[in-house]
Amino acid sequence: MDKAVTALASAAVALAAVKLSGGRVVGGEIGQASTSQYKAVVRKLYREVWNQSDKAKARAAAGKFISEDHILIDPSHPNPTPGVDAYMQMAESLREAMTKMTIVVDDLICQNNKVVAQISYEATVGGKEARWTGTAVMEIEDGKIVRSWVNSDSLSALIQLGLLQDVAAAGSSVGNAQFERAVTKSAGPRGRGAGAPLSMKDGDLKVVQALLGRSEAHPETVLTGNDWLQYFDKVVDSSDDEDAATGFTNRMRVDSKTGLDMVV
């Protein structure tokens, strides 16, 4: 009898702990199940909302995964509107601008009630194709996403689609011209004077290249997700006369402008 009472008491304490922790038990079966459930919410979100071309179906699905209290946390948009409608306005604007777009979930990492999604975008606009990557962090409560943090390489997408000229390539007359127009416009009549020429300084060029992580022109073909990993493995294994490590080292160099390792 004493053992039965003790067992019941322990079960009651465990149940209370689960309730207080929101259903998460570290190292236990409940914690593992919750991790799978959280990841499933994110996978279904991208499959049934972002990759759904039918607007009505996408909106219906969004209500299953997005909370009415949801907020997109983005410093460039300091006054976000909460709720499912605001979330769908963002999704629909992207879908309407790029009708042929797919988001691939490359990987998911879950800690407590937050899921990090490593994603790849593929889109076609005006006959031009673009591939770029992004990262999204989503906080989940009661089975729905309440907060999102999203970062994507939109600059690469704009360059690939021909909507923005690349300014990173050193010595590029096109890049310099683009930079000159931007700086001249921002300087205005109180600066160097409207229309006054202004070339990119070495210091400015280094900042651009450091932020972009390259000094070469943007590649014509961009690889994401598993395609990039397969390319990386191919570079490592491509030497017939040298071992893999030496072969890869010979194909790497340190970029003089950014200090980053570059594959050549």
WORAZI-V882507 format. One record per residue. RES is the residue in one small letter. OMEGA is omega in whole degrees, -180 to 180 (999 if undefined). NEAR is the number of other C-alpha atoms within 12 Angstrom. D_LAST is the distance of its C-alpha to the last C-alpha in whole Angstrom. Layout:
res	omega	near	d_last
RES	OMEGA	NEAR	D_LAST
RES	OMEGA	NEAR	D_LAST
//
This chain:
res	omega	near	d_last
m	-179	7	74
d	179	8	72
k	179	9	69
a	179	10	69
v	180	11	70
t	179	12	67
a	179	13	64
l	180	14	65
a	179	14	65
s	178	14	62
a	180	14	61
a	179	14	62
v	179	14	60
a	180	19	57
l	178	18	57
a	179	16	58
a	178	17	55
v	-180	20	53
k	-179	14	54
l	-178	12	54
s	179	18	50
g	177	20	50
g	-179	27	50
r	175	28	47
v	-176	24	48
v	177	19	45
g	-178	12	44
g	-177	14	47
e	-179	14	47
i	178	22	48
g	179	22	45
q	179	20	43
a	-180	20	44
s	178	31	44
t	178	30	40
s	-180	24	40
q	179	28	42
y	179	36	40
k	-180	35	37
a	178	26	39
v	-178	38	40
v	179	42	36
r	-180	30	35
k	178	28	38
l	-179	35	38
y	-178	32	35
r	-171	22	36
e	-180	29	39
v	-174	36	39
w	-179	39	35
n	179	32	35
q	-178	28	38
s	178	23	39
d	-174	17	43
k	-179	22	44
a	179	15	47
k	180	20	45
a	179	30	43
r	179	28	45
a	180	19	47
a	-178	26	45
a	180	36	43
g	179	29	47
k	-173	22	46
f	-177	40	43
i	179	39	43
s	175	30	46
e	177	24	49
d	-175	25	48
h	177	29	44
i	172	31	42
l	-178	34	38
i	-176	23	37
d	-178	18	35
p	-180	11	36
s	176	11	35
h	-171	13	38
p	-179	10	41
n	-177	12	44
p	176	21	43
t	-178	21	45
p	171	23	46
g	-177	25	47
v	-178	31	46
d	180	23	46
a	178	24	44
y	-178	34	41
m	176	35	42
q	178	22	42
m	-179	23	38
a	-177	30	37
e	179	28	39
s	177	16	38
l	-180	24	34
r	180	28	35
e	179	21	37
a	-179	15	35
m	-174	28	32
t	178	24	35
k	-178	24	32
m	176	30	30
t	175	28	29
i	180	37	29
v	176	30	27
v	-178	31	28
d	-179	25	25
d	177	22	27
l	176	26	30
i	-177	26	31
c	173	28	35
q	-173	23	37
n	-178	28	41
n	177	35	41
k	179	30	37
v	175	35	35
v	-180	32	31
a	172	35	29
q	-171	31	26
i	175	32	25
s	178	33	23
y	172	35	25
e	-177	32	25
a	175	30	27
t	180	24	28
v	178	23	29
g	179	15	31
g	179	13	29
k	-178	21	25
e	179	28	24
a	174	36	22
r	178	37	20
w	-174	35	20
t	179	33	21
g	177	29	24
t	179	27	26
a	175	34	30
v	-178	32	33
m	178	39	36
e	-173	35	39
i	175	33	42
e	180	27	46
d	175	20	48
g	-180	28	46
k	-178	34	45
i	-177	38	42
v	179	30	43
r	179	32	40
s	170	30	37
w	-175	25	34
v	173	26	31
n	177	24	27
s	-179	23	25
d	-177	25	22
s	180	25	24
l	178	26	22
s	179	34	19
a	-179	34	22
l	179	24	24
i	-179	27	21
q	-179	30	20
l	178	28	24
g	-179	20	24
l	179	18	27
l	180	20	25
q	-178	26	23
d	-179	35	19
v	-174	36	20
a	-174	38	17
a	-179	29	15
a	178	27	17
g	-179	19	19
s	-180	21	19
s	179	18	23
v	180	20	23
g	179	28	22
n	180	28	24
a	179	21	27
q	-179	24	27
f	-180	28	27
e	180	26	30
r	-178	23	32
a	-177	23	31
v	179	24	32
t	-180	24	35
k	-178	20	36
s	180	18	36
a	176	18	38
g	-176	17	41
p	-180	12	44
r	179	12	44
g	-180	15	41
r	-178	17	40
g	-178	15	42
a	177	18	41
g	180	18	39
a	-178	19	38
p	179	21	35
l	-178	24	32
s	178	25	29
m	178	29	26
k	179	16	26
d	180	15	24
g	179	13	25
d	-180	21	25
l	179	30	21
k	178	24	20
v	179	19	22
v	-177	27	21
q	179	28	17
a	-180	21	18
l	-180	19	20
l	179	25	17
g	-180	26	14
r	174	31	12
s	177	31	13
e	176	27	11
a	180	24	13
h	-178	29	14
p	179	21	12
e	179	18	15
t	-179	19	14
v	179	24	15
l	179	22	15
t	174	26	18
g	-177	24	20
n	179	18	20
d	179	16	17
w	180	20	14
l	178	14	16
q	176	15	16
y	-180	17	12
f	179	22	11
d	-179	18	14
k	178	18	13
v	-179	24	9
v	-174	24	12
d	-170	21	14
s	-177	21	13
s	179	18	13
d	-173	14	17
d	-176	12	18
e	175	15	17
d	-173	15	18
a	-176	19	15
a	180	18	15
t	179	17	14
g	179	21	12
f	-179	25	10
t	180	21	10
n	180	22	9
r	179	22	5
m	172	18	6
r	178	17	7
v	-180	18	10
d	-175	20	10
s	-177	17	14
k	-173	27	15
t	-177	25	15
g	-178	17	15
l	175	18	12
d	-179	19	10
m	174	21	6
v	-178	23	4
v	999	17	0
//
